[in-house]
Amino acid sequence: MAELKILILEDNPFDHELIQEELISNGFNFLSKIVSNEQDFTSALKEFKPDIILSDYNLPQFTGIEALEIAKNVALNIPFILVTGHLSEELAADSIKRGSWDYVLKTNLLRLGPAIKNALKLKQEKDTNEIQKNKLLKLLTAVEQSSNSIVITDVKGHIEYVNTKFLAVSGYSATEVLGKTPKILKSEFHSEAFFKKIWQTISEGETWSGEFKNKSKKGDFYWEQATITPIKNDQGTIINYLAVKEDITKLKKTSLTLIKSQKNLIEAQRIANISSFEVNLKTETGTVSPNFYEIVEADLNEELTLENWRTVVHPDDKENNIKVLNDCIQLGKKYDLIFRIITRRTKQLKWIHGCGEVIYEKGEPTLFIGTLQDITKEKNAELELKNSYKEIEQLKNQLESENVSLKEEISLSFNYENLVYASAEISDVLTQVEQVATTKATVLILGETGTGKELIARAIHNTSPRKNGPLIRVNCAAIPAELLESELFGHVKGSFTGAVKDRIGKFQLADKGTLFLDEIGELPLELQPKLLRAIQEGEIEPIGSSKIIKLDLRIIAATNRELDKEVKANRFRQDLFFRLNVFPITVPPLRDRIEDIPVLVDYFLDKFCKKYQKKINSISKHALQQMKVYQWPGNVRELENVVERAVIIVDNDKTILLEFDFKTEPHLEKSNNSKMSLDEIQSNHIIKMLNLTNWKISGQDGAAELLGLKVSTLRDRMSKLGIKPPKK
């Protein structure tokens, strides 16, 4: 037995000896310390650290009860026994109540040994209980602070204990769940059979584990991984059930999200016609995503091997496919290839884009992963687009050819390289050309057929800021009415029967340049409003198209008709006439500018001599005089034809001798006097017309009108020839 340290509080030495003798007689191995006052007692408690205290009740300075209070404050849980000479029952009871472990009367010291032994035993039990209590407190703290929900029920399933985590997850308070069954957690997500299986397992003393889906008080769903263990007493009887539940809500939601993502991925692959694959290169077997079977039309139960896959690849692409795959495996290159396959069931040709790479383990190729995408639609669209590009290229070349032809047509339509003239009348016209060329104004060129209206239009264009742009000519009289709208504004493919391709109209071809509308007086009345709108708004709408095209071009129109009369006859729109008649230019007929005839004859003579490789020096004077008196209804164009015909039929290489037949000329009579000069012939003819009109020069049915001359021109001729009205 270990040495017992006993602190004795006693002021009587005799009593002290008696106490020690009694301790010895009871066989205690002890070390004692005797004190008699409060100060020594307090110091001994701290320094001596006794195992037990024996205290007298009556002391000189304080009592045993006061010593008890000091001991409780300084050294709690040290057994304290009162050893006193006499003690009333009230004091004894009070001492026990205050914390004394026992009391022994000095008159009965035989009780001292058993009292000490009983106190030491009780101290040991208290110490043991304290240790267990501390352990239990630690356990309870651990249970309360556990990250898992802990529930203890009785054998009938009524809840006896729940920890803080359980209350936090479920949302209920302890008051709401204690004494209730777990059904309060609203586990309607599980069947009765599910719970019956659990109770059967734990009631037989076995542990059950599984997942629960519950609903919190707030209505939120949560999942738990639970382990329910039966608690047994020493006899093996089940007295409680312990449920430890781990909150797996986040894990479950993540799992569900992953499952959903996998489903979405599969659906996305289906929509995009993509399949993922994984091939074990050692076994040459693999797995694929579900869409693979739809792409290849393979049997779901068919074993997927590289050999099976090679039977699907188009024979013409198989060799290259194997080569690229081998380069991927042996050289570590990326697998990126477009090839064809023949589907299993329908034998359909499909285009596939394969991408993949090899995964190595310890330097050895072990896994081949990648994707296969059905790009048949895209490939067919690409091929169709290439064909469209070819068609566009053909149309482009055709358009370029048409443009070349059009330019050639325009070039050929102007039969003269330069304006050839010597008359003041044409000089006046060119002055007007210079005035209007630099502006954007619409020009209306008036004149008889063959007077050179096209040359004037060309002169306006070539001296304008638009000279580097195109000059596009449209002969409104030469194109059928049903085709003229398409010719002017263009059309789109399919807009009418025969529209097998898009056509660009002359308006659009003339963009940034000039559009010459020849013979505008022949334009069909039903087409005139659309032309008016195009000129006013500067925009067109091709036939069959809803697209408005903005243009920047200048309009020059020409006609041999008198448009003001056409307007009065309702054959030409007045608003279109006003829109065209911004700057009118009248080209005089050749008979009104006979000064131009000699220079024009020389020009055409030189032109056709070069063309027919003849050398003609001149034209006879008589022929030239005949030309000057001829009225030239065909104007310059007729003169050109006459000269060309003369060059062709001439036999010598020197002089052309022409004899004109004037039978078709209604205004002149052939003179019998071949020796008359040109001035005499003109003078006679003018006088004849003046006599017919009673010398009325201007106005309707006047001489100027009959001669087809301007009034000013007729007066100039009369002055030059000395013609005066007769005296009355």
ABEGO torsion letter per residue (X at the ends): XBBBBBBBBBABAAAAAAAAAAAAAAGBBBBBBBBABAAAAAAAAAAAGBABBBBBABBAABBAAAAAAAAAAABBGBBBBBBBABBBAAAAAAAAAAGBABBBBAABAAAAAAAAAAAAAAAAAAAAAAAAAAAAAAAAAAAAABABBBBBBBAAGBBABBBAAAAAAAGBBAAAABGBBAAAAGBAABBAAAAAAAAAAAAAGBBBBEBBBBBBAAGBBBBBBBBBBBBBBAAGBBABBBBBBBBAAAAAAAAAAAAAAAAAAAAAAAAAGBBBBBBBAAAGBBBBBAAAAAAAGBBAABBBBAAAAAAABBAAAAAAAAAAAAAAAAAGBBBBBBBBBBBAAAGBBBBBBBBBBBBBBGGBBABBBEBBBBAAAAAAAAAAAAAAAAAAAAAAAAAAAAAAAAAAAAAAABABABBBBABAAAAAAAAAAAAAAABABBBBBBEBBGAGAAAAAAAAAAABAAAABBBBBBBAAABBAAAAAAAAAEBBBGABBGBABBBBBAAAAABGBBBBBBGAAABBAAAAAAAAAAAAAGBBBBBGBABBBBBBBBBBBBBABBAAAAAAAGABBAAAAAAAAABBBBBBBAAABAAAAAAAAAAAAAAAAAAAGBBBABBBAAAAAAAAABAGAAEAAAAAAAAAAAAAABABAABBBBBBBAAABAABBBBABAABBAAAAAAAAAAAAAAAAGGBABEBGBAAAAAGBBAAAAAAAAAAAGBBBBBX
